Amino acid sequence: MLNLIRALLNALIRFAILQAIALAVIRALCVISWWLLRGSKWVAGVCISGGYDCRKFRPLMGDINLAIAVRRTPPGLGYEICRALHVRLRLARLLNPLVRDVWQTIVTRAQWPLVERYGYLFGAEEWRSLGGAVPWKNSAPLNERLMLAAHWNRQHFWTTMAVRKAFEAQRSMQGLGGSLKRARFFATRLRERIAPGSEIPDQYADWAEDWCAVAWSVRDLARSADLLMRELDMKPGLVQSICAEYQRVQPSSLESRALASMAEAVELDELIAIIGTEGCIVLVNDGTWSLLEYARTLKALALVRRETGVLTFIHTESSFALAPLRGRLRVLRSRLPLQASHGPALPLLLREQLLCQSLYMGTDIWMAAGEKDPRAALEPRVLDALETYAFFLTGELHRDERSWREALQLVSSQDADLRRRLYETRELADLISTGIDPNAEQLFELGSIVFERLASTVVTLDFRSNIRELDAGLRPANIRQVAAS
């Protein structure tokens, strides 16, 4: 009923005079948000995305997102300034109902050079000042491989987000529908660069009351992976390599309950592999499922989610090989022959995926600090930053579970400047030497310093090589030299 009312009001707004009034109101709300956030002396600028100045903007269906540029904060005061900014953000969301998402883009000072170089990957071409100017322009060329990886990474994100929302019965246009349309948008971008003119049928791409739209999105992710792997001349042997590298493990009691529940609707023995990763279960199929099989399976997995709380995703072998999974993989079941491994089974396009994720880690830390339980939210973000920096320093992906202390020890042993900065900060030096549990403020300070080092390294990496050339700029020895300088 609410969606019907919104659709009716949007139809009325198409009249020129009503549209002009609506856009004037939207602009006034954006001005209020802008002045409220710019009232902090630590905010250097506020950009608005969402097309509020465009005639195609749908006031009651669309939303507006903010990109807030934050100046460098004094040592020891960053956490306090961050918490104060979140108070302003909550007030801005209260006064401006078009800012619906809790998550907004906070661009820290360390991220400014990253936005300048990789602005397209941030979506900065959609950011506008109140006057309509583009604040950051991407001047550095990006190679085709990185562009394709970025599009697929975003398609993967929005497809998995759609599956989550469908499993949790969030079937509104803003919830499920928005995720499906964003997944389609990045799938189309990927196709336009590889196979121009290829389209997803409208009857499946648009939001619907049944599971066909979600099933199409998942199957389309697999098709995009096949296109991308053919374009990059890659082979999908990752699953077999993982199953050879890792011994099969017994599922946990919770996973056993989930698998037993799945078995009632899914032929588990016909799957290529069942892999546990980061609190989820991944079902890897042979890629020949029909749309109806995907829809039926997703509907069954939603019931498993409700009964056990376990989140499950479906991948083909090729889409799993491209998925941004970073270790802690456990083979629960496999029908592949186990063969000797010839080295670590790293996901294809791993370096590009980690680059795309690392761009937002500064934002992630600032957003986590504003949550109700900031310490619990910050710890995994700090570990992510440490693990990503360790990969760019060493060229190796750490597979086993480890704490942020262990990750910090590895990174600080590779980066003398980081080690010096940590020990110059008294609270962090005490934290490292005594082994006490950190509070939220200490984790924020630690994460901020690590991200600054990560950002200063990533911004120097050369991703401008040709699509099938090895990029010498990403060799670990060269990266360590950059970090040392």
Secondary structure, DSSP 8 states (H G I E B T S, - for coil): -HHHHHHHHHHHHTSHHHHHHHHHHHHHHHHHHHHHHHTSTTEEEEEEES-TTSTT--TTT---EEEEEE----TTTHHHHHHHHHHHHHHHHHH-TT---S--EEE-GGGHHHHHHHHHHHTGGG-B-TTS--S----S---HHHHHHHHHHHHHHHHHHHHHHHHTT--SIIIIIHHHHHHHHHHHHHHHHHSTT----HHHHS--SSSHHHHHHHHHHHHHHHHHHHHTT---THHHHHHHHS------HHHHHHHHHHTTTS-GGGSSEEEEETTEEEEEE-S---HHHHHHHHHHHHHHHHHH--EEEEEEHHHHHHS---S-EEEEEE-S-----SS----TTHHHHHHHHHTTHHHHHHHHTTSSSHHHHHHHHHHHHHHHHHHHHHS----S---HHHHHHHHHHH-HHHHHHHHHSHHHHHHHHH-----HHHHHHHHHHHHHHHHHHHTT----S-TTS--GGGSHHHHHHHHH-
